[in-house]
Amino acid sequence: MKIAYLSRSCFPSTAANSVNVMKMCEAFTALGHDVLLIGKFAGNNSSDLFDFYRVKKRFRLKAIPSLDGSATDVLYVVYSIWEARKFKPDLAYGRSLESCFGTAILGIPTAYEIHTKPRTLLKRVLLKRLVAMSSFKSLVAISQGLASYLNREGFVAGEKLCVAHDGADPEDFDASVPAGFEDKARYFQVRFSELPPNRLQVGYVGSLYYGKGMEIISRIVHLCPWANFHIVGGSEKEIAFWKEKCAENSIPPNLVFYGFMPHALISYICSFLDVALLPAQPFIANVSGNIDEIWYVSPLKLFEYMAAGLPIVASDLESLNEVIEPGVTGLLVPHDDPLAWRDALSFLRDHPEWRAKLGHNAREALVNRFSWKRRAEKILSGLKW
């Protein structure tokens, strides 16, 4: 089958949405499909882009111009639809509502993947009209919470609705350093060694936007002097903000910020950690600056932690409960109780057998249910032809 992937991401990017798109294109091709990724690409060396995301070069890229440098303006959407039509796909699939609407109007079988509630009246109207078209085949929701909302609000009936959480590739998590990333790996190793040894190594990998979890980490770092906290991600401005928040009289000696690290190094970084944190709050900011409600998101970092076989301590929130089985694949604690987070970390410090058990079970769940290939299989099998 020929699949045109209609992206609204810019590549390469520090945003998790670009990882999702690249990994899904790779997964579709692994199932034997011919994939064209339509997007906004910087640079001319596609090999560098595939290496950046640790993705096999199995699918083609089509760069689309835009007026403002984004992957959302009118020129970009029109060109995306045009290029999809030229490709003559059996399926147009994507995360751009406007582009998917256009391919469906042209009669191309179309599936749309949705990660947030439609925020504007225009998006609500477009979505309702899209799902009503005969060429529309599936609405793929990132979480059960979001799917329930879409069903409840009358956007789509159950037979055209598919729930597919984010994912990760278990084979990526082998602790090796991909060629071309040796300098970044050395930088991480040097910074890691600056902290006192023989402590519980606790890590957070992800963005530092409001609600992602630094609110709680900034409080528990002082409660756990027997642990080192490694924060991977964030811009210089965000890091400066959280350093100030974390400091009482000075930056805690058991805390280090690494800034953004290439996605290709995530498995290497995770190999240094004993425990992974996912301290999401009920309301979180996304890459666009909008505020999302945690009940309908599916954090990519959760599945990468699982693929790495790390024991996870996460907020006891609805969307995380969809994936984490408490006491089996992770520990869930109240999102706003620093003492509960301290106690969970203290328990894992004192019980290495539990760390091993939780990490093993999490990886098994990832392999069996949440790999990118499993996700692609589920999505394609749910299409209503």
C-alpha positions as CSV (number, residue, x, y, z in Angstrom):
1,M,0.0,0.0,0.0
2,K,1.2,3.5,-0.8
3,I,0.9,5.9,2.2
4,A,1.3,9.6,2.1
5,Y,2.1,10.9,5.6
6,L,0.8,14.5,6.0
7,S,3.0,16.0,8.7
8,R,2.6,19.4,10.5
9,S,6.1,19.0,12.1
10,C,9.4,20.7,11.2
11,F,12.5,18.4,10.9
12,P,14.8,18.2,12.7
13,S,13.2,19.4,15.9
14,T,13.5,19.2,19.6
15,A,9.7,18.5,19.7
16,A,8.4,15.0,20.5
17,N,5.9,15.2,17.7
18,S,8.6,15.0,15.1
19,V,9.9,11.8,16.7
20,N,6.4,10.3,16.5
21,V,6.1,11.1,12.8
22,M,9.5,9.7,11.8
23,K,9.0,6.5,13.9
24,M,5.5,5.9,12.5
25,C,6.8,6.3,8.9
26,E,9.5,3.8,9.7
27,A,6.9,1.4,11.2
28,F,4.7,1.6,8.2
29,T,7.6,0.8,5.9
30,A,8.6,-2.1,8.2
31,L,5.1,-3.6,7.5
32,G,5.9,-3.5,3.8
33,H,4.2,-0.2,2.7
34,D,5.6,2.5,0.4
35,V,5.7,5.7,2.5
36,L,6.2,9.4,1.4
37,L,6.7,11.8,4.3
38,I,5.5,15.3,3.4
39,G,6.9,17.9,5.8
40,K,9.0,21.0,6.5
41,F,12.7,20.0,6.4
42,A,15.8,22.0,7.2
43,G,19.0,21.2,5.3
44,N,19.7,19.1,2.3
45,N,21.2,15.9,3.8
46,S,18.4,13.4,4.4
47,S,20.9,10.9,5.8
48,D,21.7,13.3,8.7
49,L,17.9,13.5,9.4
50,F,17.5,9.8,9.6
51,D,20.5,9.5,11.8
52,F,19.2,12.3,14.1
53,Y,16.1,10.2,14.8
54,R,17.8,6.9,14.7
55,V,15.5,5.8,11.9
56,K,16.3,3.5,9.0
57,K,16.3,5.2,5.6
58,R,13.3,3.2,4.2
59,F,10.9,6.0,3.2
60,R,11.1,9.1,1.0
61,L,10.8,12.7,2.1
62,K,9.1,15.6,0.3
63,A,10.0,19.1,1.4
64,I,7.1,21.6,1.3
65,P,7.6,25.4,1.3
66,S,5.8,27.7,3.7
67,L,5.3,31.4,4.1
68,D,6.3,31.8,7.7
69,G,8.7,28.9,8.2
70,S,6.1,26.8,10.0
71,A,4.4,23.6,8.8
72,T,0.9,25.0,9.3
73,D,0.3,28.0,7.0
74,V,-1.9,28.1,4.0
75,L,0.9,27.7,1.4
76,Y,2.2,24.7,3.3
77,V,-1.2,23.0,3.5
78,V,-2.0,23.6,-0.2
79,Y,1.3,22.2,-1.3
80,S,1.0,19.2,1.0
81,I,-2.4,18.3,-0.5
82,W,-1.0,18.7,-4.0
83,E,2.0,16.5,-3.3
84,A,-0.1,13.9,-1.7
85,R,-2.4,13.8,-4.8
86,K,0.6,13.5,-7.1
87,F,1.8,10.5,-5.1
88,K,-1.5,8.7,-5.8
89,P,-1.6,7.0,-2.4
90,D,-3.9,4.3,-1.3
91,L,-4.0,6.1,2.1
92,A,-3.4,9.7,3.2
93,Y,-2.4,9.6,6.9
94,G,-1.4,12.4,9.1
95,R,-1.5,14.9,12.0
96,S,-2.4,17.9,9.9
97,L,-6.2,18.4,10.1
98,E,-6.3,20.9,7.3
99,S,-4.2,18.7,4.9
100,C,-6.2,15.6,5.8
101,F,-9.4,17.5,5.1
102,G,-8.1,18.4,1.7
103,T,-7.1,14.9,0.7
104,A,-10.5,13.6,1.9
105,I,-12.3,16.2,-0.3
106,L,-10.2,14.9,-3.3
107,G,-11.6,11.4,-2.5
108,I,-8.3,10.0,-1.2
109,P,-8.9,7.5,1.6
110,T,-7.8,9.4,4.7
111,A,-7.0,8.8,8.3
112,Y,-6.3,11.6,10.8
113,E,-4.3,11.2,14.0
114,I,-5.4,13.6,16.8
115,H,-3.4,14.5,19.9
116,T,-5.4,17.3,21.4
117,K,-9.0,18.6,21.6
118,P,-9.9,20.8,18.6
119,R,-9.3,24.2,20.1
120,T,-11.1,26.6,17.7
121,L,-14.5,26.7,16.1
122,L,-12.9,26.3,12.7
123,K,-11.1,23.1,13.8
124,R,-14.2,21.7,15.3
125,V,-16.2,22.3,12.1
126,L,-13.4,20.8,9.9
127,L,-13.1,17.7,12.1
128,K,-16.9,17.1,12.1
129,R,-17.0,17.5,8.3
130,L,-13.9,15.4,7.8
131,V,-15.2,12.4,9.7
132,A,-18.6,12.6,7.8
133,M,-16.9,12.1,4.4
134,S,-17.1,8.7,2.7
135,S,-13.4,8.9,2.0
136,F,-12.6,9.2,5.7
137,K,-11.4,5.9,7.2
138,S,-10.3,6.4,10.8
139,L,-9.8,8.9,13.6
140,V,-6.7,7.8,15.6
141,A,-6.8,9.2,19.2
142,I,-3.6,9.3,21.3
143,S,-5.4,8.2,24.5
144,Q,-8.6,6.6,25.7
145,G,-9.4,9.9,27.5
146,L,-9.2,11.8,24.2
147,A,-11.2,9.1,22.4
148,S,-14.0,9.3,25.1
149,Y,-14.1,13.1,24.7
150,L,-14.4,12.9,20.9
151,N,-17.1,10.3,21.1
152,R,-19.0,12.2,23.8
153,E,-18.9,15.4,21.9
154,G,-20.2,13.7,18.8
155,F,-17.2,14.1,16.6
156,V,-17.0,10.5,15.5
157,A,-18.8,7.2,16.1
158,G,-17.0,4.3,17.7
159,E,-16.5,2.3,14.5
160,K,-14.3,4.9,13.0
161,L,-12.4,5.6,16.2
162,C,-9.1,4.0,17.1
163,V,-7.0,4.5,20.3
164,A,-3.3,4.2,19.7
165,H,-1.0,5.4,22.5
166,D,2.5,6.7,21.7
167,G,5.3,4.1,21.4
168,A,9.0,3.4,21.3
169,D,11.3,0.9,19.6
170,P,12.7,-1.7,22.0
171,E,15.6,-2.5,19.6
172,D,16.8,1.2,19.8
173,F,17.6,0.8,23.5
174,D,20.9,-1.0,23.4
175,A,23.0,1.7,25.2
176,S,25.2,2.1,22.1
177,V,26.4,5.5,20.8
178,P,25.4,6.0,17.1
179,A,28.1,7.2,14.7
180,G,28.3,10.9,14.6
181,F,27.1,11.5,18.2
182,E,30.3,10.6,20.1
183,D,31.0,14.2,21.2
184,K,27.5,14.6,22.7
185,A,27.9,11.3,24.4
186,R,31.2,12.4,25.9
187,Y,29.6,15.6,27.1
188,F,26.9,13.7,28.9
189,Q,29.4,11.3,30.5
190,V,31.6,14.1,31.7
191,R,28.6,16.0,33.2
192,F,27.3,12.8,34.8
193,S,30.6,12.1,36.5
194,E,30.5,15.6,38.1
195,L,27.9,14.4,40.7
196,P,28.9,12.3,43.7
197,P,29.1,8.5,43.0
198,N,27.3,5.6,44.7
199,R,23.9,7.3,44.8
200,L,20.6,6.4,43.3
201,Q,20.7,7.9,39.7
202,V,17.3,9.5,39.0
203,G,16.5,10.9,35.6
204,Y,14.0,13.0,33.7
205,V,14.1,13.2,29.9
206,G,11.9,15.6,28.1
207,S,10.8,19.2,27.7
208,L,10.7,21.7,30.7
209,Y,7.5,23.4,29.8
210,Y,4.9,24.3,32.4
211,G,3.3,21.2,33.9
212,K,5.8,18.7,32.5
213,G,7.1,17.9,36.0
214,M,9.9,20.2,37.0
215,E,7.5,21.7,39.5
216,I,7.7,18.6,41.6
217,I,11.4,17.8,40.8
218,S,12.4,21.2,42.0
219,R,10.9,20.3,45.4
220,I,12.0,16.7,45.8
221,V,15.6,17.2,44.9
222,H,16.2,18.8,48.4
223,L,14.3,15.9,50.1
224,C,16.6,13.3,48.5
225,P,20.2,14.1,49.2
226,W,21.0,10.4,48.7
227,A,20.0,10.6,45.0
228,N,21.4,12.4,42.0
229,F,18.9,14.0,39.6
230,H,19.7,14.2,35.9
231,I,17.5,16.6,33.8
232,V,17.9,16.0,30.1
233,G,16.0,18.5,27.9
234,G,14.9,22.1,27.8
235,S,16.2,25.4,26.3
236,E,18.8,27.7,28.0
237,K,16.0,30.0,29.1
238,E,14.0,27.2,30.6
239,I,17.0,25.7,32.4
240,A,17.9,29.1,33.8
241,F,14.3,29.5,35.1
242,W,14.3,26.1,36.8
243,K,17.8,26.5,38.2
244,E,16.6,29.6,40.0
245,K,13.5,27.7,41.2
246,C,15.6,24.8,42.5
247,A,18.1,26.9,44.3
248,E,17.6,27.8,47.9
249,N,21.0,29.3,48.7
250,S,22.7,27.6,45.7
251,I,22.1,25.0,43.1
252,P,21.6,21.7,44.8
253,P,24.8,19.6,44.5
254,N,22.8,16.5,43.5
255,L,21.2,18.2,40.4
256,V,22.5,18.6,36.9
257,F,20.9,20.0,33.8
258,Y,22.2,18.7,30.4
259,G,20.0,20.7,28.0
260,F,18.6,19.2,24.8
261,M,20.3,16.0,23.7
262,P,19.7,14.3,20.3
263,H,17.0,11.7,20.3
264,A,19.5,9.2,18.9
265,L,21.3,9.3,22.3
266,I,18.2,8.7,24.5
267,S,18.9,5.0,24.9
268,Y,22.6,5.7,25.8
269,I,21.5,8.3,28.5
270,C,18.9,5.9,29.9
271,S,21.6,3.2,30.4
272,F,23.1,5.5,33.1
273,L,19.9,5.8,35.2
274,D,18.5,3.7,38.0
275,V,15.0,5.3,38.0
276,A,13.0,7.4,35.6
277,L,10.6,10.2,36.6
278,L,7.3,11.2,34.9
279,P,6.0,13.8,37.3
280,A,3.3,15.3,34.9
281,Q,0.8,17.8,36.3
282,P,-2.9,18.0,35.5
283,F,-2.4,20.9,33.1
284,I,0.7,21.0,30.8
285,A,2.0,23.4,28.1
286,N,2.8,22.0,24.7
287,V,5.3,23.0,22.1
288,S,2.9,25.6,20.7
289,G,2.5,27.2,24.1
290,N,-1.1,26.0,24.5
291,I,-2.3,24.3,27.7
292,D,-3.3,20.7,27.4
293,E,-5.1,18.6,30.0
294,I,-3.1,15.6,31.0
295,W,-6.0,13.2,30.8
296,Y,-5.8,13.1,27.0
297,V,-2.1,13.1,26.3
298,S,0.3,10.2,25.9
299,P,3.8,11.2,26.9
300,L,6.5,9.9,24.5
301,K,9.0,9.7,27.3
302,L,6.9,7.1,29.2
303,F,7.3,4.6,26.4
304,E,11.0,5.4,26.0
305,Y,11.5,4.7,29.7
306,M,9.7,1.4,29.2
307,A,11.8,0.5,26.2
308,A,14.9,1.1,28.3
309,G,13.7,-1.2,31.0
310,L,13.8,1.5,33.6
311,P,11.6,1.5,36.8
312,I,9.2,4.4,36.5
313,V,7.8,6.7,39.1
314,A,4.9,8.6,37.6
315,S,2.0,10.9,38.6
316,D,-1.2,9.1,39.4
317,L,-3.2,10.6,36.6
318,E,-5.8,9.2,34.3
319,S,-3.8,9.0,31.0
320,L,-0.8,7.5,32.7
321,N,-3.0,4.9,34.4
322,E,-4.0,3.8,30.9
323,V,-0.5,2.5,30.3
324,I,1.1,1.9,33.7
325,E,-0.1,-1.0,35.9
326,P,0.6,0.2,39.5
327,G,3.2,-2.1,41.2
328,V,3.7,-4.1,38.0
329,T,5.1,-1.7,35.4
330,G,5.7,1.3,37.5
331,L,4.8,3.2,40.7
332,L,2.1,5.9,40.7
333,V,2.1,8.6,43.3
334,P,0.0,11.8,43.9
335,H,1.2,14.4,41.4
336,D,1.5,17.2,43.9
337,D,2.9,15.5,47.0
338,P,6.7,15.8,47.2
339,L,6.8,13.5,50.3
340,A,5.1,10.7,48.4
341,W,7.7,11.1,45.6
342,R,10.5,11.0,48.1
343,D,9.1,7.9,49.7
344,A,8.7,6.1,46.3
345,L,12.3,6.9,45.5
346,S,13.5,5.8,48.9
347,F,11.7,2.5,48.5
348,L,13.4,1.9,45.1
349,R,16.8,2.9,46.6
350,D,16.4,0.3,49.3
351,H,14.9,-2.5,47.1
352,P,17.0,-3.0,43.9
353,E,15.0,-6.2,43.3
354,W,11.9,-4.1,42.8
355,R,13.8,-1.8,40.4
356,A,14.7,-4.8,38.3
357,K,11.2,-6.3,38.4
358,L,9.4,-3.0,37.5
359,G,11.9,-2.3,34.7
360,H,11.6,-5.8,33.2
361,N,7.8,-5.8,33.3
362,A,7.7,-2.3,31.7
363,R,9.9,-3.4,28.8
364,E,7.8,-6.6,28.3
365,A,4.7,-4.4,28.1
366,L,6.3,-2.1,25.6
367,V,7.4,-5.0,23.4
368,N,4.0,-6.7,23.5
369,R,1.7,-3.7,23.3
370,F,3.4,-0.3,22.7
371,S,6.2,-0.7,20.0
372,W,5.9,1.6,17.0
373,K,5.3,-1.5,14.8
374,R,2.5,-2.7,17.1
375,R,1.0,0.7,16.9
376,A,1.2,0.8,13.1
377,E,-0.4,-2.6,12.9
378,K,-3.3,-1.6,15.1
379,I,-4.0,1.6,13.2
380,L,-4.0,0.0,9.8
381,S,-6.1,-3.0,10.9
382,G,-8.7,-0.5,12.3
383,L,-9.3,1.3,8.9
384,K,-12.9,1.2,7.7
385,W,-12.7,0.6,4.0
